[in-house]
């Protein structure tokens, strides 16, 4: 279905999807919040590189604020982005 453009206001728009994935044995933890953060970090690495990226131990150590990667929406501390 993602290969079929969606028509919006008479104009064809290509559709794409990104998925973050983390294997607990690869990142070395069973903590699901750490796994989710690692998957999120890998997802954005993949978006920026244009290829699939499976989370690594390094992705599991990405700094976070309020369980989100630092600098992302929802990470404000005292009204400023962290």
C-alpha positions, -999 to 999 in steps of 0.1 A, spaced: 0 0 0 29 24 6 39 22 -30 6 37 -41 5 75 -40 -24 92 -21 -44 118 -39 -49 150 -18 -67 179 -34 -62 164 -68 -24 160 -64 -6 127 -60 15 125 -28 41 97 -22 37 80 11 65 66 32 69 50 67 97 47 92 99 21 119 122 19 148 134 -15 160 155 -27 189 165 -63 198 169 -65 236 198 -89 233 216 -65 209 212 -34 231 219 -54 262 189 -46 284 154 -58 292 143 -23 302 115 -15 278 119 23 282 156 20 272 146 -2 243 120 23 231 145 51 233 171 30 214 145 22 187 136 59 184 173 69 181 178 42 154 147 53 136 161 88 132 195 76 122 177 56 95 157 87 84 189 108 81 209 81 63 182 68 41 187 32 51 175 7 77 192 9 111 188 -16 139 194 -1 173 228 -8 189 241 -4 224 251 32 215 215 40 206 205 28 241 227 54 257 213 84 238 205 112 264 169 117 271 145 141 289 111 129 299 118 96 281 124 114 248 156 122 229 170 155 241 159 184 218 127 167 206 92 182 214 82 174 249 117 177 263 113 212 276 127 220 310 116 252 326 101 264 292 133 258 272 141 227 251 168 206 267 
